[in-house]
C-alpha cells in the first residue's frame, strides 16, 4: 500500500488489515461478528471471533443530500436515532434481532423489514462501501453520492453475503425523509381472503407500505394488518376507500415493531422441536399446504414472504413446494431443540451448477483461502 494512503487510514483499519494478512498467511479462519444479534442464522459459526464494534461512528452525514457514511461497527440504533433527529430514516426498516445490532451486520445479513416490498431492499440503498478482502487489501466500491454508480453492483453484492466475501469497514447509504402520514388498518379474514384483498389493492395507486397476516387461534381464520404511508391526502383517500378498522398509533407501532423483530406470539410460541422457515414466493401464490400439521404460515410483503414452522426433516418437501411456484425456501432459525447442524443438512436450497460456479469464483476472487466465516452459508463458502 502507498505510504501516503496508509497514513490517511484510521489506526483500526490498519490493525484489521494486519490481522487479516496474518490469517491469510496462516490460513486461520475468522468469524466476523458485530453485535452477534444474528448468530442464529447459518450452517456453522467457526473461526476466531473478529469483533468489529471498535470501529464505530458516523463519518459524514448530509441530510440535504440524503446520504450518510458510517463505520461498520456503528450500532444500528445509534444511526437510526441520528437520522430520526433530522426527520429521516432507513426506509427498508431493517430488523435488529437484538440490542447490539451493527450497521455492518445489517448490510452483511441483507435483511429488510415489513416495508421491503414497497420501498426496496438493503442492497438498493447501498451507494458505496469499503472492505478488506481475504488478502488484507483495502478495496473501495461505489461512491458517496446517488449519481455515482461506479462499482455499484459490487457494493450491492455484499448485502446478504454474511461476511463471507470481505470485512466491511465504511458504508455509504441512501436515506429518505420520514413519510408525513401513516395509518394501519385491521381486517378479520382467512389467509386466502387476505391474499385476494392484497392482489386487488396492488392494481390501485394506494400508499400501502407493509402488510401482515397471521392466524388467530385454531382454524383458518386470522387477521390482516395493512400499513399506509405517504402524503396526508393519499393516506386519507386510502382510508376512505379500503374499509377495515383503523388501529390507534401506539397499538399499530407496537405490532409492526414486533413483526419486524419476530416477537409476535406466532414466533415466540413456536414448537421448540421445529425450525422457522423463510419462503420467498411470487406474491400471487395461493395458500400452500406447508406442513403436515396444517399450521398456517405468517405472511408479509403482500404474500411474497411467508414464514412456516416445521421440523428439519421437512426441508426437501418445503423447498420442492416453493420451487414448484417459482420461489425458494430456507431454514431461517433453528428451534431451541434443533440447534446448529451440519451444513449439508441445514436447509439451504442447493444451488444450480451455474450459480455454484459463480459463487465459487466470487469466493476465490475476494477470499482465496476461505478465511472469512467458513461454512456460514454452507459448503460453497468453505473454499
N, C-alpha and C positions, 0 to 999 in steps of 0.2 A: 504493500500500500504506500502511496505517496506520503512523505512525512508531513507535508502541509495539510493534507486531508486528514491524516491520523490525529494531528494536533487539534483539529477542529471538532473532533468527536467527543462526546461525553465519556468520562472515565469508565462508566458502567458498560457502555457498548464495547470499548476496547477490552475490558476484562472478559466480557462474554465471548468476544472473538477468540481470545487466547484459550478459553476453556473449550470452545468448540474445536479449535485446531488440535488441541491435545486429545480430545475424544476421537477425532477423525484419525489421528496418527495411531492411536491405540485401539481403535475400533470399539470404543466404550459407548454403550447405549445411553442416551439421555432421555429422561422423561420431562418434557416441558410442562410446567404447571404454574398457573396463576393462583387464583383463589381455591382451585380444586372443586368448584361447585358442580362441575360436570364430569367428575371422575367415574360416575356410574356408567358412562357410555363407552363402549368399545370392547373389543375382544380380549385385550390384555393390557395391563398397565405395568410396564417394565422399564428398567434403567435407573440411573442415578437421577434423583429429582433435581430439576433445573428451575429454581423459583424465579419468576420474572417480576415480582412485586417491588423489587428495589428500584426499578426503572419506571417512575411514575410521574404524572403531571401533564398539564395541557401546555403544549409548546406554543401554539398560536391559535387564536380564535377571532374570526372576522364575522360578526353577526350579519353585517350588511352584505357579505359575500356568500353567506350560508355554508361556510367551510370551517371545520375545526381539525387541527392536527394534534394528536395526543400520543403519549408514550404507551406502549403495550401493557405495562403493569399497572396502569391507572385504574382505580376502582370504577366500575361501570356506574355505580350510584353517584359518584362524585361528578362524573362527566354529565350525567343526566340532570343533576342539580344545577350545574353551571349553565347548561343550555336553558333550563326552565327559567332561570333568573332573567334571561333575555327573551323569554317568550318563544323559545324554540325547542325542538325535540329530535330524537331519533325516531323517525316515522314508522319504522318497521317493528317497533315495540319489542325489543329483544328480551327474552326471558333471562332471569338471573340464576334461578335454582339455588340460591344461597347468598348470604350477605357478602361473600368475598369475591364475587364475580368481577373479572377484569375486562378491559376493552380488548386486549389481545385474545383472551379466551372467547369473547363474543364473536370476533372475526374468525378465529380458528374453528369454532363449532359451526358457524354459519346458520345458527338457528334464529328464526323470526317468530314473533308473537302473533296474536289474533289479527293484526292489521295487515299481515303479509299479502293476502290475496288482493287487497285493494291498492296498496302502495308499493309493493315490491319487496324483495328480499335483502338481506345484509349486503350481499355482493353488489347489488345495484347502487349502493351508496358509498362504495369504496372508490375514492378518487386516485389514491396512490398509497404506496407503503414502502417501507424499508425493512429488509430482513437480512439475517445472517444465514448463509447456506451451510450445507454439511461439511464444507471445507474451510469454514471460518471466514469466507468472503462476505463483505457487506455489499448488498445489491439494492438498488432503488428502482422502483417501477411506478409509472404514472406520475401524477403531479399533485398540486395543492389548489388547483382551480378547476372548475367544471368544464372549461373549454380545452383543457389539456388532456388528451386521450392517449398519449404515447405510453405504451406498455400497459394499458388499462386492463386488457384481458388477463395478463399475468397477475396483476393485483387481485383481480376477482377470483383467480384460481386458488388463492389461499383461503377463501371463505369455504369452510366445510372440509378442509384438508386435515383438520385436527392436529396441526403441528407436525405432520409427517414430512413436509417439504421444506420447512425452514423455521427459524426462530424470529418471530416478528419483533421489531423494535419501535418504529414510528408508523403511525397510520393516519391518513387524511380522509375525512368523512364528509359527505354532504349532509347537511341538516336542513330541517324545514320548520317554518313557523307553526305554532300550535293552531289548530282549527278554532274558529271563532264560536262555533256552536256544536253541541254534542247531545245525543239523547239515545236511550236504549228502550226497545220495545220487547214485550213478553207475549208469547203465544203458547197455548197448550195444543199439542199435536203429536202425531206419530212421526217416526223418522222419515218415512216416505212423504208424508204431508209437508214436512219441513223442506225436503229437497224440492218438492213441487213449487212451494212458495218461493224459494230462493231462485229457482230456474225462471219463474215468471218475472221476478224483480230484476234479474240480470238484463232483461230486454228493455228495461226502462232506465232513464237517466236519474237514478236515485243515489244519494250520497251514502251508500252502505259501506261501512268501514270494516266491520267484523260480524261474524255470526257464530253461534254455538248452539248445538242441540245435544241434550243428554236425556237419558231415560229417567223417569220418575217412578221409583218403586218397581213393582213387578208388572209384567205385561208390556205391551208395545207403546203405551202412552208415555209421552215425555214433554219437555218444554223447549222452546226455541227462543234464544235471545238474539236480537239484531241491533248492532250499534250504528248509529248515524253520526257522521262528522262532516262538517263543511261550513259553507256560508249560512248565516242565520236564516235567510229566505229559503235556501234549499232544504235545510233540515226541517223547517216549519212546514213546507209544502209536502215533504215526505210523510211527516206525522199526520197531516190531514188526510192522506190517501192510503196509508198502509194498515190502518186498523191496529189491533193489539192493545196492550196496556203499557203505558209508559212507566218505567221504574224511576224512583227518586234517584238523584245523582249519587248519593252515598251508597245505596244498595247496588247500583249499577257498577260503580267504580270498584267496589269490593268483589263483585262477581267476575269482572274482567281481569282483575289482578290475580284472583285465584285460578282462573283459567290459564293465564299466561304462565304462572308458576307451578301449575299442576298440583294445586292444593284444594281442588274441589273434592267433595266426598267421593265422587266417582273414581278418582285416582287413589285417595287415601284408604278407601275401603277395599282395595284390590286383594284378592286371594294371594297370600304370601308364596304359594307354590306356582303362581302364574307370572308370566313376563308381560311387560307392556309393549305392544307392537304398534308401529307407526306405518300407516298405509297412505301412500300418495297416489291418488286416483284422479281421473277426469271428474270434474265437478258434477257432470251429468249422470254419473254412475248410480244406478238404483241401489236400494238397500241390499247388502250382500249377507249370505248366511256365514258369518265369520267364525263361529265356534260351535262345537258340538253342544255346549251348554246353552246356546241360544242367546248369549249376552249381547245386548245391543251396543254398538260402538258409540263413542262420543265423537261428534263431528264438528269440524271447524272449517274455515276458509270456503264457505259456500258449498260444502260437501267434498271438497278436494282433499282434505286432511281428515283421516279417520283413525281414532285410537281404539285398539282392541286389546282385551285381556285374554290371554290364552297360554297354556303350557308350552314349553320349549319344543316338545315333540310335534307341535302343530306348525313348525317353521315351514316345511315344504308345502303343506296344504295352503297356508296363508300366502306364501309367495306365488304359488300357482294361481290362486284365486285372484290376486292383484294383477298378475301378468295377463290373465285372461281378458281383462278390461283395459289393458294398456297402462297399468300402474306398477307399483313396486311395494314391497313390504320389508321392514327391517325391525329387528329387536331393538327397541329404544332403551328400555330399562329392565334389567332382570329383577324378579321379585326377591325378597329377603331370603327365601329358602332356595332360590335358584343359584345366586352368586355368579361369579365370572366363570366361564367355561372355555374350553379350547376354541381357538379362532375358527377352526373348520366348522364348529357346531353352533357358533354364537347366534347366527340368524341374519347374516349379511346375504343379500341376494347375489349369487355367483355372477361375476362379470362375464360379458361375452369375450371371446378371444380377442377381438379388435380393441375393446375397451381395456382389457387387461394389458395389452401390449402398450397402449398409450400411458396407462398408469405406471407401468414399469419403466418406460422411457423417461417420464417425468421424475420418478424417484431417482433414477440413475443420474439425471442432469442436476438435480438440486441436492441430493444426499446420497452419493455413490456408495458409501459404506453402511448405509441404513442405520445411522446412529440416532435419528430423531424418532421418538415414540414408536419403537418397533412393535409390530403386532396390534397396534391400536385399531387399525382398520382391517385387520385380517392379514392373510399371508402376503398379499401384494406389497405391503409396506415393509416387509422384512428385508428386502434386498433391492 
